Structure formats: C-alpha cells, structure tokens
Amino acid sequence: MKAILVNKDRSLRWDDVPNPVVGAEDCLVKIEYAALNRADLMQREGDYPPPAGCPDWMGLEISGTIVEIADGAKAKSDWKIGDKVNYALEGSIFVGGSVVQWLRDEMKLIESSADSEYVNVKYDMLMPVPENCTMAEAAAIPEAFATAYLNLFMEGKIKEGDTLLMNAGASGLASVVIPMAKAFGVRVITTVLTEEIANSIGHLNADRVVVTSKEDIAEVLKEELENGRPIDVAIDCLGGEMMGKCIHYLKHGARWIMIAALAGQKTEIDLKNIYVRNVRIIGSTLRSRTPEMKAQILKKLVDNVWPKISSGEVKPTVYKILPIREAEAAHNILYQGQNVGKVVLRVE
C-alpha cells in the first residue's frame, strides 16, 4: 500500500510502504474512524519520532472491526471476528489510511485506498468499544484516555479529594483529563487564554478556570496554597516560563508531570524549593513505554474507566468529524488551535 511520509524539509511525499502483515498473535482490524493528535503534528515537524521498529507514517488511534484473528491471538484472547474495537497505536500506522483517500479523491494521485484501511494489531493492544459509545467517539478515546489514566493515576498517584492543575483546558487531552479526574472525586483547576475559550469548556465542569490573559496563574496557585487548597498533581503540556513560576506554589510532596513543552522548552527553577518541598518533576509520554507496559495501561483503563464511559460520567469530546479526503483541513484545525476536543477522520 501507499502512505504519506515526511521528507527532511518537513514536506510530505506519497510513497510505497509495506502492507500490514498479520503476526502470530495479531488481529487484523478494518479501520472506520481515526482521531488526530498533536503528536501527529510534532512528528510531521520532526520533533516526535515513532518508537523503534514502528513505521514512519503518522497516526495514533483508531476504531474499527476485527476481520481476521491469528491462531496465537485466538489462543490467548476472547476476540471474535466482527468485534468492535479501538486501539492506541504503538507508533504510527494508521494515516496511510486516512490521507490515502484524500490523495485519491482530491489530488488524483492514486486510484484506490482499499489496502490502507486495515491495520494489524497484537491482541492485547485492542480494547472493546465501550457501551453507549459511537465508533467516532471510540476513535477519540485510546491515546488521550490512556495518556490521561497513565498520568493521573500511575504517575500522579492522584486520589479522591486531591487538587489537580491541568494546563491548556481547551486541549484534546484536557477534555479527557478534566472529566476523568472529576469522576474520581478530584478537584480541578485549569487554564485558558480567553473568556470565550473558558465558556467553550464549561461542559467539562472544572472547579476553577483561570483566564491567563486576565489572571497570573502563579498568583492563583499561591492563593490556593495560602487558603489550604494547594495543588497535589499538575499535568503540564505547556512548560516554558510559566512552569518555573508555578512550581513554587505546590503542596509538599506534589508531582509536576511534564508531557510536552508547547510554550517553551526552557524555564528557571529554584532547586532549593524542589528538594525542601519534596516536589517531584516527572517526564512522561505514552509513546516511550514498552508494548508490555502499554498493554498494562490499556487493561487498567478498560477495568477502571470503561464503566464510567458507559454510564456517561466520562464522555469523549469530539470537536469535528471530517471525511478522510479532508485530512489536510483536519491538520490545519490542530495547527491553528481551533478545536476543543478531538478532530476525527471518517474512513470512507
């Protein structure tokens, strides 16, 4: 099949890539929907390479239907042909599928996209689509929900009654982290740039939304500390100068989890404050985990969070669904920061 690959100058090229090969413990999944992630843009820019052994083309999460099961997967799992599943991809597999059709229909570069609509997946990396969840919503779940669960509960060790700082409240990840934390009894403070954006995320029910064009988030955290409600865990995708200022006002023993640095890769920190207050700075990405660790994260996610999705306590936020032929427009939505929640591509 063919897929989009990134040239050294960050332009894209259309080139041949290997067809999916079903391994001894794999399932073959026909893709129905795929969600975009900022990691796709970072990979396109050369800042987020796929894990060793994974393909070079972009794509992280999909929903679809199992159409083939290898003997090893049959022996070790209960998967059946026709099962509806979603998948947080280990590297970049999918968007061979999505951009294929865009190139076929809009650019007239190819004649068929049939071979691009499938992906081979090891049995323990698949998850069942939760009850009361559409396939488009299911595609919006894997990467963001796995990242949220990993950093809230496994890295952050957050618990009921704690206070969380989740920066960038309008981001796709925040649209998952905030309601997931709330569903487990956590108080949440988040940040946005404008009042308009604050209004757009009201449905997430954060306890406090800080509009950073009007308020200094560091001063807000200082106030929270002085009022006896300090931050226990922070999940930060921004970094930059703000991180260095805010980290002074956390609870003793707090955890500051860095998952990206979209506002800048450098900051200034008073190290004495870190060791005196026993603050932990943790770097964390889902992509860097081993396949075995990812499988463990996904199992915990299904066991602990799927019931809350099925009951409606936690709901994936889909900003827009576009056909695959509009993949370039979908990328532009993310580049321009227009979305509150996930942009999902429909494989047609």
FIGUSE-885573 format. One record per residue (C-alpha): residue in one letter; y, x, z. Coordinates in steps of 0.25 Angstrom, whole numbers, padded with zeros to 4 digits, always signed. Example, Ala and Ser with C-alpha at 12.3 -4.5 7.8 and 13.67 -1.06 7.14 Angstrom:
BEGIN
a-0018+0049+0031
s-0004+0055+0029
This chain:
BEGIN
m+0000+0000+0000
k+0015+0004+0000
a+0025+0005+0011
i+0039+0009+0014
l+0040+0024+0018
v+0053+0031+0023
n+0058+0043+0015
k+0064+0055+0022
d+0078+0050+0019
r+0074+0037+0026
s+0074+0029+0013
l+0061+0021+0010
r+0051+0023+0000
w+0040+0014-0005
d+0026+0022-0005
d+0011+0021-0004
v+0005+0020+0009
p-0010+0019+0013
n-0016+0005+0014
p-0020+0000+0028
v-0034+0005+0032
v-0041-0003+0042
g-0047+0007+0052
a-0060+0005+0060
e-0052-0003+0072
d-0041-0009+0063
c-0037-0023+0059
l-0030-0026+0046
v-0018-0035+0048
k-0011-0043+0037
i+0004-0042+0041
e+0012-0055+0042
y+0025-0050+0049
a+0031-0037+0053
a+0042-0034+0062
l+0053-0023+0060
n+0057-0013+0071
r+0068-0004+0073
a+0057+0007+0073
d+0055+0004+0058
l+0070+0008+0056
m+0068+0020+0065
q+0056+0024+0057
r+0063+0022+0044
e+0074+0031+0049
g+0064+0042+0053
d+0066+0040+0068
y+0053+0034+0072
p+0041+0039+0065
p+0028+0032+0065
p+0017+0037+0074
a+0008+0048+0069
g-0003+0042+0060
c+0005+0030+0057
p+0011+0026+0043
d+0025+0030+0039
w+0030+0016+0035
m+0037+0007+0045
g+0032-0005+0053
l+0028-0008+0067
e+0024-0022+0070
i+0017-0034+0062
s+0010-0047+0063
g-0002-0051+0055
t-0016-0056+0053
i-0029-0047+0054
v-0036-0047+0041
e-0047-0036+0044
i-0053-0030+0056
a-0061-0017+0056
d-0074-0016+0063
g-0069-0008+0075
a-0058-0018+0077
k-0068-0029+0077
a-0076-0022+0088
k-0064-0019+0097
s-0055-0031+0096
d-0056-0046+0094
w-0047-0047+0082
k-0051-0056+0071
i-0047-0058+0056
g-0035-0067+0056
d-0030-0064+0069
k-0014-0064+0070
v-0009-0050+0076
n+0003-0042+0078
y+0004-0027+0078
a+0013-0016+0083
l+0010-0005+0073
e+0007+0009+0077
g+0016+0015+0067
s+0022+0010+0054
i+0012+0002+0046
f+0018-0011+0042
v+0030-0011+0034
g+0023-0006+0022
g+0020-0021+0022
s+0034-0027+0024
v+0042-0018+0015
v+0032-0019+0004
q+0035-0033+0001
w+0050-0030+0002
l+0048-0019-0009
r+0039-0028-0017
d+0048-0040-0017
e+0062-0034-0017
m+0061-0020-0022
k+0050-0023-0032
l+0043-0010-0029
i+0029-0015-0027
e+0020-0027-0031
s+0012-0031-0019
s+0013-0029-0004
a-0001-0035+0000
d-0006-0021+0005
s+0005-0019+0014
e+0003-0032+0022
y-0008-0026+0031
v-0009-0016+0042
n-0022-0010+0049
v-0021-0011+0064
k-0030-0005+0075
y-0036-0017+0082
d-0029-0014+0096
m-0015-0013+0090
l-0015-0028+0086
m-0010-0039+0095
p-0013-0054+0093
v-0001-0063+0089
p+0004-0070+0102
e+0002-0085+0103
n+0015-0093+0099
c+0020-0081+0090
t+0023-0081+0075
m+0018-0070+0067
a+0032-0065+0064
e+0035-0065+0079
a+0021-0058+0081
a+0026-0047+0072
a+0039-0045+0080
i+0030-0042+0093
p+0022-0030+0092
e+0031-0018+0092
a+0042-0024+0101
f+0033-0031+0111
a+0025-0018+0112
t+0037-0010+0114
a+0043-0019+0124
y+0030-0020+0132
l+0028-0005+0132
n+0042-0002+0137
l+0043-0014+0147
f+0030-0013+0154
m+0023+0000+0150
e+0035+0010+0150
g+0045+0002+0158
k+0035-0004+0168
i+0044-0016+0170
k+0041-0027+0179
e+0046-0041+0183
g+0059-0040+0190
d+0064-0027+0183
t+0076-0026+0175
l+0075-0021+0160
l+0086-0015+0151
m+0083-0018+0137
n+0093-0012+0128
a+0097-0018+0114
g+0094-0032+0117
a+0094-0037+0103
s+0084-0027+0098
g+0070-0031+0094
l+0064-0024+0106
a+0073-0031+0116
s+0070-0044+0110
v+0055-0042+0115
v+0058-0033+0128
i+0068-0043+0134
p+0059-0056+0134
m+0047-0048+0137
a+0054-0042+0149
k+0059-0055+0153
a+0045-0062+0152
f+0040-0052+0162
g+0051-0054+0172
v+0061-0043+0169
r+0076-0044+0169
v+0082-0038+0156
i+0095-0032+0153
t+0098-0030+0138
t+0110-0024+0129
v+0116-0029+0116
l+0129-0025+0109
t+0136-0038+0107
e+0137-0052+0113
e+0132-0058+0100
i+0119-0050+0102
a+0118-0054+0116
n+0118-0068+0112
s+0107-0066+0102
i+0097-0061+0112
g+0099-0072+0123
h+0085-0077+0120
l+0079-0064+0126
n+0085-0068+0139
a+0089-0054+0144
d+0095-0055+0158
r+0107-0047+0154
v+0112-0044+0140
v+0122-0032+0140
v+0132-0033+0129
t+0135-0018+0127
s+0148-0020+0119
k+0153-0026+0132
e+0146-0020+0143
d+0141-0006+0147
i+0126-0007+0149
a+0126+0005+0158
e+0136-0002+0167
v+0128-0015+0167
l+0116-0007+0171
k+0124+0000+0182
e+0128-0014+0187
e+0113-0019+0187
l+0109-0007+0195
e+0121-0009+0205
n+0116-0024+0206
g+0102-0020+0209
r+0096-0024+0195
p+0094-0011+0189
i+0086-0008+0176
d+0071-0005+0178
v+0068-0003+0164
a+0076+0000+0151
i+0071-0001+0137
d+0081+0007+0128
c+0081+0007+0113
l+0096+0012+0112
g+0097+0025+0120
g+0110+0032+0118
e+0121+0034+0127
m+0119+0020+0134
m+0105+0025+0139
g+0111+0037+0147
k+0121+0028+0153
c+0112+0016+0157
i+0100+0024+0163
h+0109+0028+0175
y+0108+0013+0180
l+0093+0010+0181
k+0084+0007+0192
h+0078+0019+0200
g+0065+0021+0192
a+0069+0014+0180
r+0063+0016+0166
w+0072+0018+0154
i+0063+0017+0141
m+0069+0023+0128
i+0063+0016+0116
a+0074+0020+0106
a+0088+0026+0105
l+0095+0018+0095
a+0109+0020+0101
g+0107+0035+0102
q+0096+0046+0106
k+0105+0053+0116
t+0110+0050+0129
e+0115+0056+0142
i+0107+0054+0155
d+0110+0059+0169
l+0096+0064+0172
k+0098+0064+0187
n+0099+0049+0186
i+0086+0049+0180
y+0078+0057+0190
v+0085+0051+0202
r+0083+0037+0198
n+0069+0040+0193
v+0073+0034+0179
r+0062+0035+0168
i+0066+0037+0154
i+0055+0033+0145
g+0054+0035+0130
s+0045+0024+0123
t+0041+0020+0110
l+0029+0011+0106
r+0027+0020+0093
s+0024+0032+0101
r+0012+0026+0108
t-0002+0029+0104
p-0010+0018+0098
e-0019+0016+0110
m-0006+0014+0119
k+0000+0005+0109
a-0013-0004+0109
q-0012-0004+0125
i+0003-0009+0124
l-0001-0020+0114
k-0013-0025+0123
k-0003-0025+0135
l+0007-0033+0126
v-0003-0043+0122
d-0009-0045+0136
n+0005-0046+0143
v+0015-0051+0133
w+0008-0059+0123
p+0007-0071+0133
k+0022-0071+0135
i+0024-0071+0120
s+0014-0083+0118
s+0021-0090+0129
g+0035-0088+0123
e+0040-0079+0135
v+0042-0068+0125
k+0045-0070+0111
p+0047-0060+0099
t+0061-0061+0093
v+0060-0062+0078
y+0074-0060+0072
k+0071-0062+0058
i+0059-0063+0049
l+0060-0057+0035
p+0051-0056+0023
i+0045-0042+0020
r+0053-0041+0008
e+0066-0041+0017
a+0061-0029+0025
e+0074-0021+0021
a+0082-0032+0027
a+0074-0032+0039
h+0076-0018+0041
n+0091-0020+0040
i+0091-0030+0051
l+0086-0020+0060
y+0095-0009+0055
q+0107-0018+0058
g+0102-0023+0071
q+0103-0037+0067
n+0090-0042+0074
v+0088-0048+0087
g+0073-0047+0088
k+0063-0043+0077
v+0064-0043+0062
v+0051-0047+0056
l+0045-0046+0041
r+0036-0056+0035
v+0025-0050+0026
e+0024-0059+0014
